[in-house]
Amino acid sequence: MSNHKKTYWAFQITGWTLYCLIYVFFYLSIRVEPQPYFFEQLLTHVFIGFWLTHLMRWVIQQTKILQLNFKKQLVALTILSLFFSFLIGLCIVTTEMLLRIQSVNLSSFSFFNIAIRFAFSYFHFVLIWNLLYFTYHYVQKTRQQNVEQAKLENLLKELEITTIKSHINPQFLFNGLNSIRSLVTDNPSRARTAITMLSNILRSSIQVDKAEKTLFEKELSIIKDYLSLEQIRFSDQMQINYSIDEDTLDQPVPAMVIQNLIENAIKYGIHHNPEYRFLELYSDYKDDLHCFGVISQGSLSSYLENESNALDEIRKRLFLLYGKAANLKVIEDNQSHIVASVCLPL
């Protein structure tokens, strides 16, 4: 039996036992005259109340009332309290008549009149029962949400650390500096431009951990600097195409995600195919999504095998930021190109 069920049964048994003891106490301490069948009636009421409130709990669970918004929950629980109060009244009257333990002073009233009197009397108890049940689950739900939030925050911190570590690939930095060094003598002007681009990339990597998202336009600017440095390394033999819908430039995107996809494209496409170095960066709208990504040549199986952990980290980050509305896919198109795409909700 789960802890929640144990807690429920403990409260249910304790609550109705206290109800019974309180009535016995007042009956023995302040009664004016003996009441026939008092204990028989009390046990009958407690037995019926115990099992019908348990049935009410089952109805609450089956109808998923506690998943409604706050106002609808209160309305539904109030209506349910009225219904079960009347049901308790009907059961009590029927049982007392069958057992012949009905109070003499009620014999002059009709069946439904007595049932309504009992229903009115028990409505307050049933409503309090429901409110306590609602409060318990509300507290438990809030506590669970806090626990899950703490887990998500810890996961986010882990992802942030992983992301920050991968912001600047040491190999890229080494290659970039070597490329700049080769230009210093042959093309000083381009070397100065390359130093500025590398500076922009380093500045961006330092600032990126301060914000979870950035404008796509800003991200694209850094990507262009990054690819310009890579073109220097490949002696301008890398073909780069940009298919960018200008309307997407002001869309917020997770920082560094597109750069990670480009690094993978270069690692598994450009490096392994020196005769055909092709890379395309695209961004457009698809239905209610902003989709962007990288198209390159290369081996999809090698890409997925070696970058599965990195792709999973990106997916976790997207889930934390957007939930299930965002997705990352890496597929092969009809021309045997690797297509790594990210789609975000608008």
N, C-alpha and C positions, 0 to 999 in steps of 0.2 A: 504494500500500500504506500502510495506517494505521501510526501510530507503535507501537501495541500489537502489530501483526503483525510489524513489523520487530524489535521487542524480543524477541518470542517466538522468531523464527527465529534471531536472534543468540544467544540463550541455548541454544536447541536444538542448533545447530551447534557452539557453543563447548563445551557440556557433554559431548557425545558425542566431540568431538575430544580433550578432556582425558582422558576415560575411556580412549580408545584409546592416547594417549601415555603415561599412567601405567602401563598394562599392558605396553607395549613397554619402558618404562624398567625395571620390575621384572624382566621376562623377560631383558633383556640384562645386568642388574647382579647378580642373585642366582640365576640359573638353575643348577641342578646339572648337567643334561644337556639337549641340544637336544630340543625338543618338535616332533614332526612336525606339519605343517600349522598351526603356531601362528598365523602371520599370516593365513592363509586363514580360520581359525576366528574370529580376532579381527574381521576385516572383516565376516564374516558376522553375528557377534553385534551389531556396531555398526549395520550396515545394518538388521537386523531390529528391534533396539531403537529405533532412530531413528524408523522409520515406524510401529511399533506404539504408541509413546508419543504420536506425532502423532495416530494414530487414537483413542487414549485421550482426548486433548484434545478431539477432535470429539465423543466420547460425553459428556464432561463438559458441553460447551456445549449439546448437544441435550437432555440430561436436566435441564439447569438446576440442577445440584447446588450451584453456588455461590450460588444464591438461597435455599437452605435455611438454617435456623438453624445455629449453630456446631456443636453436638453432632451433628446429622444430617449435616452436611458431613463431619466427621471419620469417622463410621461409613461413609458412602457412599464416601469416598475410600479407606478401608482395604479395603473389599470390592472396589472397582474395582482396587486394586493387586494383590490376591490373584488376581483373574481374569486380568488382563493379564500378570502374572508367569507364570502357568501357560500362557497363550497364547504368550508369548515362548519358553518352554521347549519347547512342542510345535513351533513353527516352526523353532527352532534345530536340534532333533533331526532333524526331517524334512529340512531343507535340508542338513545335514551328511551324512545318509545318501544323499541324492540326488547330492551332489557328491563323495561318497566321501572326506570329509576328517574323519571321526569319529576321536576318540582311540582308540588300541588298548586302553587300560586300561578303557574303557567298553563295549567290545563284548560283555562277558559279562553285562551287565545288560539287562533288558527295555526296550522302547521307553518305556513310561510311567514306569518307574523313573528312567530318564535325564531324561525331561521334568520330573519332579517335582524332581529334583536341581537342574536348571537354574532351575526356577521358584523354588525356595527361595533359590538364590544371587542371582537377580535381584529378588526381592521387596524387598530393602532399597533397591536402586537405584530401583525404580519408586515405592516409598513416598516416598523422599526427593524424587523428581521431582514427585510429586503435592503434597507439602508445600510445596515451593518455588513451584509453580504457584499453590497456594492462598494462600501468603503474599504473592506478587506481586499477585494480584487483591485480596486483603484490603487491602493498602497503597494500591493504586490506588483502590479503592472508598472507603476512609477519606479519602483526599486529595480525591476528587471530592465527597464529602459535605461536607467542610470548605469547599470552594470554593462549593458550592451554599448552604451555611449562611451564608457570608459575603455572597453575593449577596442572600439573603433578608433578612439583617440590614440591608444597605444599602437594600434596597427598603422595609423596615419603617421605617427612619429617614426615608426620603423621604416615606412615607405619614404618619408621625407629624408631620413638618413641615407637610405639606399639611393634615392634620386640625387641627393646632393653629391654623393660619392661618384655618381656616374655623369654628373654635369659636364665635366671636362675629362675626356678620355686622355690619359697620359700619353698614349701613342699618338693621338692627334696633335697634342701640344708639341711633342718631340718632332713630328713630321712637319708641322707648321713652322717651327723655328728653323729647321734645316732648309725648308723651302725659302724662307726669308733670307737666310744667310747666303744662299746661292744667288739671290737677286741683288744683294748689296753692291756687288761689283758690276754686274752686267746691266742691271736696270734699277738704279737707286730710287727713282720716282715710284716705280711699282713696289719696291721694297717698303718705302714709307707708307704706301697705301695698305700693303699687307699687314704692317705693324698696327695700323689704325684698326683694321678689321679684327685682328687677333685681340686687341685691347677691348673692342666692343664685346667680343664673345666672352672674355674673362670677366668684364664688368657685369654682363648679363648673368653669368653663372653665379656670381656673388650675390646678386640681388634677387634671384629667382626663388630662393627659399623664403623670402619675405611675403610672397603672394602665391596662392594656389593657382590662380588663373592670370592670364595676360591677354591683351588684344592680339588677334591673329596677325594684324599688320605689324606689330612690334616683333612678334615671333618670326614672321617672314623676313624682316630686316636682318635679324641675327642669322637666320638660315642662309640668306644670300651671302653674308660675309663668310660663313662657314664653308659654303660650297665654292666660293671664290678662292679661298685658301687651298681647298682640295684640288681645284683646277690647276693651280700653280704646281702642286705636287705631281699631277699627272700630265704636266707639260701642255696644258690646254687641249688635251685629247679626250676630255669627257664632255659628252653632249648633255646639256641640261635644258629642259623645257619647263616653263611655268604656265599652267592652265588654271589661272586664279580668277574667280568671279569677284570683281571689285566690291560687290555688295557684302561679301563675307569678311572683308578686312576689319570691320568693327565688331566682329563676334568674339566673345571671350573664349579662350581655349586653355587647357591645362599647360602650364609652362614646361618646356623641354620635351614634350611627348613627340612632336614632329621631328625634333632633332635626333631622338633615339631611333626613330624609324629610318631616317636618312643614314645614320651611322651603320645600321644593319644592312641597308641597301648597298652601301659602298663596300662593306665587308664581304658580303656574299654575292655581289654582282660585279662591281667595277674591278675588284682585285682579281677575280677569277676569270675575267674575260678581257684581256688587254686589247683585243682587236675591235671590240664593240662596247664602248663605255657609254651607257645610256641611263639617264635618270630623269624622271618627270615628277614634278610636284603639282598637285591639283587641290582645288578647294571650290566647292559649290554647294548648292542647296538641293536636297532630295527629300521631297514631301515636307515634313515638319522637322527635318534634321539638317544640321550643318556637317557635311562630310568632307574630310580632307585626308590626304595620304600621299604615298610615294609609290611610283611604278618604276621597276627596274628589272634588268635581266638577272639571272642567277638560278641556283638550285633551291627549289621550295623545300624539299625534304631536309637538306642541310640547314637551311634557314630555321625551320621549325624545330629541328633536333637540337641545335646549339643555342637558340634564343628563347626556348620555351619558358624558362624561369623569368627572363626579362619581360617577355610578353605578359606573363601572369601578373607581374608587378604592376605593369601599366593597367591591366584590366582591374586589379584591386583598387588602384588609384581612381580610375574612372567610376567604379562602383561607389566609392566613398563620396565622390563629388556629385554624381548624377543618379545613383541608384541603377536600376535595370534599364533605364532609358538610353544609356550610352553603351556602345559596343566597339570592340576592336576585332577586325578580321584580317587574316593574312591568307590570300588565295592565289591561284595561278590563273591568268586569263587565257584567252584563245591563242594568243601569240607567245605563249610560254613565258610571259613576264610575271614577276612577283608583284602582287598588288597588296600593299599594307595600308589599310584604311581605318579611320576612326570616324564614327558618327556620333554627334552630340545633339541633345534636344535643344530647340530654340527657346 
